[in-house]
Every structure is written in C-alpha cells, then in structure tokens.
Amino acid sequence: MLKGEKREGESFSDVIDRLMRREKFNLKDYFGAIKDEELLRGLEEDSRWIRELSRSRV
C-alpha cells in the first residue's frame, strides 16, 4: 500500500509522515499499547527478518 502512495523522490518515511498528517493520525496514541513481552520479542524478530529480506532484494 505504501508503494502505491509513494511519490517521485519520496522515501517511505516521507510517505508515512505525509499520510499521518493527512489522516490526523498520532502515533503517540499507540505507544505502549502492546505490553506482552513475548509478543514484542516476536514482532521485533519479524521486523528484523523483514528488513533483512528487503536489503537482499535491492
């Protein structure tokens, strides 16, 4: 979905920032929402794995 929203010259971070402003979305509202340590570790591992996959495709 982010790729579809991306404009020429924009980074994915730029896209997220722009969309958050447009939707009046405040990420701070969700800070600390997940308190389950095991779930957080799993999400962190998955995130790391996804980042590694994205680097290998470039």
C-alpha positions, 0 to 999 in steps of 0.5 A, a space after each residue: 500500500 505504501 508503494 502505491 502512495 509513494 511519490 517521485 523522490 519520496 522515501 517511505 518515511 516521507 510517505 508515512 509522515 505525509 499520510 499521518 498528517 493527512 489522516 490526523 493520525 498520532 502515533 503517540 496514541 499507540 505507544 505502549 499499547 502492546 505490553 506482552 513481552 513475548 509478543 514484542 520479542 516476536 514482532 521485533 524478530 519479524 521486523 528484523 527478518 523483514 528488513 533483512 529480506 528487503 536489503 537482499 532484494 535491492 
